[in-house]
Amino acid sequence: MSDTIAADKAEALVTEKLEELLDGYDPSMDPQEFWGKQYDLGLAWVQYPEGFGGLGVSPKYQGLVQRRITAAGAPTWNREINLLGIGMGAGVISAHGTDDQKRLWLRPMFTTEDMWCQLFSEPGAGSDLANLSAKAVRDGDEWIVNGQKVWTTLAHIAKWGMLPVRTDPDVPKHKGITYFMVDTEAEGVDVRPFYQITGEAEFNEVFFDDVRIPDAYRLDEVGAGWRVSMTTLMNERVAIGSRSLPRGSGSIKSAIKAWNDYDHDDSALRDQLVRYWAEWEALRLTVERANQMRKAGIPGPEGSTGKLAWADLNKAITAFTVELMGWDGTLYPGGYVLHRPTEFEDEGTPQRNFLRARANSIEGGTSEIMRNILGERVLGLPGEPRVDKDLPWKEVPRG
């Protein structure tokens, strides 16, 4: 179906599909079954083509879909369960994948039958992702991968991973990268936990020892991995920085609860709480406006700006919350138990949220990188010197 469906016909089509989805909805239905039906009716990502979870209409109608499904009491939390897949991987596959790849990956991703992870950072390639050294060598219709990835969120429960690797060390670092989807259950993949300051092992390090990946799992052309990686990162920043939140929710909700629970009457602390509430509300409304502009097809730096602002503000509010709790803020309720979560844990105790928020300015691109992006691409400021930009990767000094 054409992407240029007239607005009146598009809304009527979406409404018709919604009525079919929700007609006689039974709350006892298995959520994965519901999400499968939603995908098959083209209501997963309405802007995608028919047959791939969409209807070929404007993305602005996805808001209508979400509102109607929420109002019906039907499940909407698949995105939270499989954030890396639905929030990042889907856009990458849609933009760079073949029809066969879309058929293989998109539906089980949306239903959460297949969980996903992002295999980007390495011990020597974090903010400078293009310096990655995990390599793939072609062997007929397969590629043999060796190397290490770190800080891989929920790799221990993921079925698939998004994997950029170096396939040509003789060209500049941005040009010698190829992008694959890897089966994390394949022989030679070793996932090991990284325990964080919170006691969780949300992150992992992943080793690849002669892992064979079919060429059919390669996204885009050989050597086009940097372009695909940038698509992934833009989707990640939007997923982190553009989440719609109800008024008074999130970390500011915890701060207000701590204020009330600990019976504060200090005027300076009250003024600070009010300032944080106003800043949180301004950020929430800015994100809502950016989301509407993005859905209308108006490009902008909303992913980077939202992610940067949210990271700094969330860190400040979570720190303020434990300050309001006094000595109780130094305790870890339930004890400090090492464990490996099986899903994203956005909410927790104020103490856990304070510790976890330290990562907000690192994950999805550090705040320093976000400021560079905004300075160069939005404000038009001169870029930082990049002395290794044109050197073959194998000649770039590494210490």
Residue, then its C-alpha position, 0 to 999 in steps of 0.5 A: m500500500s502506498d505511503t501517500i494514503a490520503a489522511d481521511k482514508a488512512e484514519a478510516l483504515v486504522t480505525e477499521k483495523l483497531e475495531e477488528l483487533l479489539d472486537g470482543y477482546d478477552p483480558s485472559m488472552d495471552p499477551q503474545e497472542f494479542w501482539g501477534k494479532q496486532y502485528d498481523l493487522g498492521l498495527a505494530w508500526v503503522q508506518y511500515p509496509e503491509g505484511f511487515g507490521g504496518l499499513g503504509v500510513s503516517p506514523k502519527y496514527q500510531g498514537l491513535v493505536q496506542r490510545r485505543i489499545t490502552a483504553a481497552g485494557a489490552p496489553t501494551w508493555n511489549r516495548e518495555i519488555n523488549l526495548l532494545g528490539i522494538g525500540m531500536g532493532a525494528g527501525v534498523i531492520s525496516a531501514h536496512g533489511t531485506d524482505d526476507q529478513k523482515r519476515l524472519w525478525l520483526r514479528p517475533m520481536f514485536t510479540t517478545e518471543d525473541m528478545w534482542c540485545q545490542l552488541f556495540s561497545e568493546p574494551g577499546a571502542g566505546s564513545d569511539l565506536a568506529n574503532l571497534s576491533a571484533k572482526a569477521v572473515r568471510d568463508g563462503d556463504e558464512w562469516i567467522v567472527n572473533g572478538q569481545k563486546v562489553w556492556t551488553t544489556l540483557a544479552h543473557i536472555a536475548k535470542w538475537g544481537m545487533l553486531p557491527v564488526r570489522t571486515d576490512p582493516d585496510v581502509p579508514k575505520h568508518k569504512g571497514i565495518t559490516y553489520f550482522m544480526v547474530d544468533t546469541e545461542a550459536e556455538g562459540v558465543d559466551v555471555r558472562p555477567f557484569y555486576q553493577i553497583t546496584g547488585e544487578a547484572e543487567f550488563n554482560e560481556v560477550f565473547f565470540d570464538d569462531v562464531r559462524i554467521p550466515d551471510a543472509y544475516r548481514l544487514d545492508e552492504v559489506g562495509a556499510g556497517w557504520r551507516v547501519s550503526m548510526t541508524t541504530l544509535m539514533n533509534e536508541r537515543v529516541a527510545i531513551g530520550s523520547r519516552s512518553l510519561p504521565r504527569g508527575s511520574g518517574s523520579i519526580k514521583s519518588a521525590i515527592k513521596a520522600w518529601n511527604d513520608y519524611d515530613h519535611d518543612d525546610s523551605a529551601l528543600r521545598d523550593q528545590l523540589v518545586r524547581y525539579w518538578a517544573e524542570w521535569e514537567a518542562l522536559r516531559l512536555t518538550v518530549e511530547r512535542a518532539n514526539q509529535m513532530r517526529k511522528a509528523g515526519i519533521p526531522g530534528p535533534e529530539g533524540s539527542t536533546g531529550k536523552l541529554a536533558w533526561a540523563d542530567l535531570n534524572k541523576a539530579i532528582t534521584a540524588f535529591t530523593v535519597e537526600l530527603m530520606g536522610w540516613d534511610g537513603t544510605l540503606y539498601p532495602g532487602g539487602y544487597v543481593l547479586h542477581r541477573p534481571t530477566e527484564f528492564e527494571d526501570e522502577g525500584t527503590p529510591q536507593r537503587n534508582f540513585l545508583r542506576a541513574r549514574a549510567n544515564s549519562i553513559e548509555g546510548g552515547t555519553s553526555e559529552i558525545m550528545r553535546n558534540i552532536l548538538g554543537e556540530r549538527v544543530l549549532g553549526l560549531p566546528g567539529e573536534p579534530r579527527v586526526d585518524k579519520d583518513l588513516p587505514w584502521k590497522e595504522v591507527p595507534r592504539g594503546 
